[in-house]
Amino acid sequence: MDDRSPSFYLDEHLPVAIAEQLNRRGIDTITVRDLGLRGKSDAHHLLLSSEMGRVLCSVDDDIVRLFNEGAEHAGIVFASRKDRRSTGTWVRFLEWLHYTYTADEMINHIEYLRLV
């Protein structure tokens, strides 16, 4: 069993500031922009993030559809676009997840960032 903490892959719809703040906290996070992959399909990002062993963070409904269709992945964090989560909310949630779950526990698991 791998007890390392999860690292993150942010889709192009999330602010780069989330990754910057997480990286400053020592939490390994990359963005689609970092990789120069803006405009690629959601299926591509889910596959690549999984190959990299990173949890995909997204506000794109297609990610949930792919999850529901049984796509294998290294983990997903999803928030609906209509909920309009702040950068700080994303950072706090991903930091909590990083210290709560192992990378193995996130495999094929989805966490929903919802309004409470």
C-alpha positions in Angstrom: 0.0 0.0 0.0 1.2 3.5 -0.9 0.7 5.9 1.9 1.9 9.0 0.1 -0.5 12.0 -0.1 -2.3 12.7 -3.3 -1.1 15.3 -5.7 -3.4 17.4 -7.9 -4.1 18.2 -11.6 -6.3 21.3 -12.1 -8.3 21.6 -15.2 -8.3 24.8 -17.3 -11.5 26.2 -15.7 -9.9 26.5 -12.2 -7.8 29.6 -11.2 -4.1 29.1 -11.4 -3.9 30.8 -8.0 -5.2 27.5 -6.4 -2.2 25.7 -7.7 0.2 28.5 -6.6 -1.2 28.5 -3.1 -1.1 24.7 -2.7 2.5 24.6 -4.1 3.5 27.2 -1.6 2.2 24.9 1.1 4.3 22.1 -0.2 1.3 20.3 -1.9 2.3 19.1 -5.4 -0.1 20.7 -7.9 0.0 21.3 -11.6 -2.4 22.9 -14.0 -3.5 22.3 -17.6 -1.8 25.6 -18.4 1.5 24.4 -16.9 1.3 21.5 -19.3 0.3 23.5 -22.3 -2.8 21.4 -22.8 -5.6 23.9 -22.9 -8.4 22.9 -25.1 -7.8 19.1 -24.8 -10.9 17.0 -24.0 -12.0 16.1 -20.5 -11.3 12.4 -21.3 -7.7 13.3 -22.3 -7.2 15.2 -19.0 -8.7 12.3 -16.9 -6.5 9.8 -18.7 -3.3 12.0 -18.3 -4.0 12.9 -14.7 -4.4 9.2 -14.0 -1.2 8.2 -15.8 0.5 10.9 -13.7 -1.1 9.5 -10.5 -2.7 12.9 -9.8 -6.2 13.7 -8.6 -8.1 15.7 -11.3 -9.9 18.8 -10.0 -12.7 20.1 -12.2 -15.9 22.0 -12.5 -16.8 20.3 -15.8 -19.9 18.1 -15.8 -18.3 15.8 -18.4 -15.9 14.6 -15.7 -18.8 13.3 -13.6 -20.3 11.7 -16.7 -16.9 9.9 -17.4 -16.9 8.8 -13.7 -20.4 7.5 -13.9 -19.5 5.6 -17.1 -16.8 3.7 -15.1 -13.6 5.5 -16.3 -10.6 4.5 -14.3 -8.8 7.4 -12.6 -6.4 8.4 -9.8 -9.2 10.4 -8.1 -11.5 13.3 -8.9 -12.5 16.4 -7.0 -15.6 18.0 -8.5 -17.6 21.2 -7.9 -20.5 22.4 -10.0 -19.8 25.6 -11.9 -23.0 27.1 -10.5 -21.8 26.8 -7.0 -19.0 29.3 -7.7 -16.4 28.2 -5.2 -13.7 30.7 -4.2 -10.0 30.1 -4.6 -9.7 29.9 -0.8 -12.4 27.3 -0.5 -10.7 25.2 -3.1 -7.3 25.6 -1.4 -8.7 24.7 2.0 -10.6 21.7 0.7 -7.7 20.3 -1.3 -5.3 20.8 1.6 -7.7 18.9 3.8 -8.0 16.1 1.2 -4.2 16.0 0.8 -3.7 15.3 4.6 -6.8 13.1 5.0 -6.5 10.6 2.1 -3.6 8.6 0.7 -3.1 8.5 -3.1 -4.2 4.9 -3.1 -7.5 5.8 -1.3 -8.3 8.3 -4.0 -8.0 5.8 -6.8 -11.4 5.6 -8.6 -12.9 7.8 -5.8 -14.7 11.1 -6.3 -15.1 13.9 -3.8 -17.7 16.6 -4.3 -17.0 20.1 -3.2 -20.5 21.3 -2.4 -22.2 24.3 -0.8 -23.2 23.4 2.8 
